[in-house]
Amino acid sequence: MNRWSRAGCGVAIGLACWLAQPALAADRTAGPPGQIAAVALERQGYRIGVTPPPAAVYAATDQGVFRGGPGEGAWNRVDPADDITALAISQREKTPSGPLVAHRSRVDYETILFAGDRRGRVRRTSDGGETWADAAPGGTLGQITVLLADAAGGVWAGTSERGLFRSEDGGGRWTGTGTALPRPVHALAADPVRREVLHAGAGGGLYRSADGGRTWSAAPLGPPGSTFAVTSVAVDPGVPSTVFAAGRLSCPGCPGGPGPATASFRSANGGASWTRLEKAVLGPLVFGKDGSVLHAATPDGALQSRDGGSTWSPVAGDPDPPRAVLAIDADWPGRVYARSAAGGLIRLDARCAAAASALCLIGGRFRIEVEWDAAGREGGAPAGALALTDRTGSFWLRRPSNVSLCVEIRDARSSNGHFWLDFDARTIRGFAVVVTDMGTGASTRYSHPEGQRTKFTDHEAF
């Protein structure tokens, strides 16, 4: 890599990478009609070497279940039922018929969408809502409160009256947990690696199962005599031993009175022990695909944390802050879906915003920011950025005519499946360049040491 050094967003440089990402902006035209009850995202097929398209969105409202595709604002009602309380989606890659060949091979998914309602019925569709079949007839399970599905065909249905039910064949046959788990069941989360490990918010506590829900043990949360009405549970997909739970804690000796009071907890050992977080948040707790960002809700709006719940910042909206993040696109983590203050669905996109020290290139998909070393800006010398074309720009020190760095981004996905980054340093000053792909959320930091002057190309950055 020549004399430059390239690093991903590790511990040492994570702050610099994340600071390069601007606040999310809302698209107010994206929501379906009605009050949102549940949201599920369907990953779309794509060709290897090409950026996957945004997910299709299923939204259950008080006016039915709607499907919205990547074409913004186009919502089709695929189910007129107005009593849907939960959605879950199961997706797995179809087995390719031949060897994978970059730029020509296509990745497709087998998809099943499940919808649960107040009458205890679970239905499923495998054709985008064109046709539906009963996975559990009405009244069989009791009012559905939460659904969970995985790619291996496992489906779990939490109910208000009859506990938890499990199906291993995509909803064909159901088995109840009997009295193993208190009711009602409010929240479910599964370990992404060990699918038999489940966490559930039920009754007045949090429970863990190591055998797919057949047996359960209570989590040691709160002081003796307390009850913890769990509203949401989330497992970090990047570090599955890290689990979060949020809800309302009631106990005789709790600070601030017997409650109930909003509380949130974190476990670093898979639920064996728990630590109460300083910041109290509510559900839903939603992770991005890689676990780098956790979203939560408060009465004042949605929050996000990039350090495991130690600190939080608002999830910005335009013009209003969202109340809760409901889902994050797995292939486009810069796109999230949230509940508005009015109860509807809004889409929030990470949009590149140019600044004095940052450029937006390739239609605003990439944000490039330069961080000058202290010695490079002696006396606080002025610095700036100048866009030249949609794919090129420059950075300057002291005055605009003193060009110190030229950058170019080329879309070379037809060649090797990547965007190419070209840098031409025209100074021996030390600096770093942070490049963020707003479509995927990926961020890379390149360091240019003091005393060097070089050109550099990265053919596999994004």
Helices and strands as residue ranges (DSSP letters): E 5-7, H 14-19, E 24-27, E 36-42, E 46-47, E 56-61, E 64-68, E 75-79, E 84-93, E 106-107, E 109-117, E 122-125, E 133-136, E 144-149, E 155-159, E 164-167, E 175-176, E 185-190, E 198-202, E 205-209, E 217-218, E 227-235, E 243-250, E 261-267, E 275-276, E 282-287, E 294-298, E 301-305, E 313-314, E 324-328, E 335-339, E 345-350, E 358-361, E 366-372, G 374-380, E 383-387, E 392-397, E 403-412, H 413-416, E 418-425, E 431-437, E 443-448, E 455-458
